[in-house]
């Protein structure tokens, strides 16, 4: 009698496990289906007058780039440092006053490796070997004038403009420590994309998109942000139900094994 009852319950749990397993097998998982253009690597994306390029598309991530032709850059020229200008080296010189309004660039000469220099009492000298075997100390500035001529000097005041690293540059401020510069030049801006991530594109971030990667090497940008979230929630609910069915199937199978094992234990 006990074995018959166990057999009936075993059949019941077998039916439950098989039913749950079959439902898992026939269920179709919902997918993300959005309105929006798809893009592959190196394709262009125009948004409100801005032109973006899909620089890369990977596994659930990507990058957009845009060239901003009017990016503002700043630079600092510290006092008594050197800077390269027009393929020459210049030293930055600022007067030691409380409120300077200009600075000077003085050409620096390359004296070569065989020239010996010493500093005495704050003045730099060049050691010159004379024909009679004696050595003479010559102030560096005098030595340079004798060998190279007068150095090129350029003086710029606040609000002056000059060519710096190929860009028209404005002197915005001068202090005793440094000269502050500002110029406009192109810059490449990057925007990162990730599955389900929201990005704002266009001037002042006027348009919002959600990124979706429907297949390898393809990114879709859609303005249906709410629709994406709703579909993700639907997928999550489906996954929860499937996980529940797997739980029912596994627990029913384990119960079935336990019932059969206990029912057919040999009598003592």
N, C-alpha and C positions, 0 to 999 in steps of 0.2 A: 504494500500500500504506500509505504514511504517512497519507494522508488518510482511508483507511478506518479505520485504528486510531484516529485522532483523532475520527472520527465516532462510533465505538463508545463511546469514553470520554465524549464529549460527551453522548450519549444517557444514559449511566449517571449523569452528574452532573445532567442535566436531571431524571431520575427522582428522584434524591435531593432536589434542591431542591424539586420539586413535592410530594413526600411530606412534607417538613418543613413547607412552607407550608400544606398541607392540614391537617396536625395542629394547627398554630397556629389555623387557622380554626374547627375543630370543638371545640377544647378549651374547657371551661367553667371559669372561675375560681371556686374556692371562696369562700364569703362567711362573715362572722361570724354565727353563729346561737346566741343565748344565751337562757337562761331569765331573766326579769326584767321588771318593769313599765316601760312607756315613758311619757314625760311631755313635755308641750309647755309653752310659756311661761305662767307664772302659775298652773300647777297645783301642788297641795300634795303633799308627800311626808312621811308620818309615819314616824319611826324611833325606836323604844324610848322613846316619850313625848315626843320632840322633834318639832316641826312645822317642816318646811322648805318653802320656796317656790322654784319654778324661776323665777328672776328673768330669765334670758336664755338663749337657745339660738342659737348661731351655727354657723359652718362648722367643725365638729370641736371646738367649745369651748362652754362655758356657765358659768352661775353659780347657785349655791344661796344663799339667804339665810335667816337665822333670827333672830328677835328674842329676845335674852337679857334677861329681865326683871330679872335681879339682877346686872348687871355692876357691878363696883366701880371707881369713879373716884377719882382724887386731884387735889387742887388746892393751889397754893401762893400765899399772900398775903405778898408781900415787904414788909418794913418801910418805911414812909414812901412807899408807893405808894397809888394810889386804886383803888377797886373799886366797881362799881355794885351797889346792893342796894335792893330795893323802889322802883325807879325814882328813886333818889337816889344821889348820889356820896358815898362815905365814904373817909377816909384811914386807912390802917392804921398804928397806933402801937404799938410794943413798947418796953417799958422797957429801958434800956441796962444790964442786969445780966448776970451770968455765966450764970444759969440761970433765965430767966423762965418762968412757967407760964401766962401769960395775955396777951391782946392787946386793944386797944381800937379800935373803929371810930368815928371822929368825922366827923360830917356836914360836907361841903364845900359852900360856897355859890358860886354863879355870880355874880361881881361885875359882869359885863357888859363890853362893849368900851370904854366911855368912862371906865373907872376906871384911874387911873395908880398904879402901885405901885413902890416902891423898897426895897432891902434895905440896912440899915446895921448893922454889928456883929452880923450873923447874925439880925437881927430884921427882919421884913417890915412895911413901913408903906404906908398908903394916903395918897396926896396929895389933900387936900381943899381945894377952892377956897372961900375965905371971901367973904362979901358985900362986904368992904372991899377986895377985890382981892388980899389976901394968901393965901398957901398954908400949910396946916398939915399936919404929918405925924402920922397917927393909926395906932397899931399895928393890924395887920389884924384880930386877934382882937377888939379893942375896936370897930373899925368894923363888923365882922359882927354883933356883939351889938346895936349900935345900930340897924342896918338890918334884920336878920332875926330877932333874938332869940337865945336860947341854942341852940347846935347840938345835934342829937341825938347821944348817945354810947351805945355798946353795948360791954360788956366780956365777953369769953368766955375761960374757962379750959380747960385740957386736959380732954378727955372731955365737955365741954359740947356740946350740939347746938343748931343754929339753922337757919333756912331760908336756903339759898344757891342761887340760880338755880332755884328751884322744887323743890329736893330737901332732905330732912332730912339735914343734914351734921354730922359729928362732928369736933371738933378733936382730932387725934391727937397733935400735938407742937407746941411753941412754942420757938423759939430767938431769939436776939437779932436774927437776920437775917430770919426769916420764920415764919409760922404754917402748919402742914401740916394739910390738911383731907381728909376721906374721905367719900364718899357712894355710895349704890346707886341706879342708874337704868337704864332700858332701853337696850340697844345692839343694833344690827343687825350680825350676824356674817355674813361672806361665805365661801363655799367654792367654789373654782374647779374646773371640770371640763374635762378634755381627753381626746381619743380615746385609750383604752387606759390612762388614768391611774387610779390607785387612790386612793380617798378613804375616810376613816373618819368615820362619822356616829354620832349618838346620844351619850348621856352618856359622857364619858371615851373617846370613839371606840370604842364597843363593837362596831360592825358595819362591816365593810369591803366596799366595792363597787368594781367596775370600770365606767368610763363608756364607753358606745358610742353613736355617732350613726348610726343606720341610714338616716336620710334627713334632708333639710333641715327644721329646726324641731322635730326630735324627738330626745330623749336617752333612752337606756335605761340603767338602773342594775341591775347583776347581781352576785350574790354568787359567781358562778362565775369566780373570778379565774384558776384554773389552766386552765379550759376556754377562756377567752379567749386566754391565751398559747399554748396548743396550736394553736388555729385560726389565729392569726397566723403561727406557724411553718409550718403547712401552706400558707398563702397564699404565704409567702416561698419555700418549696420549689417551688410551682407556678410562680411568677414566674421562678425560676432555670431551670426546665426550658423554659419558653417562650422565655426569652432564649437558651438553648442551641439550640433549634430555629431561631430567627431567625438565629443565627450560622451554623448548618449551611446554611440556605437561601441566605443572602447569599454565603458562601464558595463554595458549589457553583455559584451563578450566575456569580460572578466567574471561577471556574475554567473554566466552560463557555465564557464569552466569550473567555478567553485561549486555550483550546484551538482554538476555531474560527478565531480570528484568526491564530494561528501556522500552523495546518494549511493555510490557504488563502492564505498569502503567495505572491506571484508568484515563480517561479524566475528566478534571474539568468542 
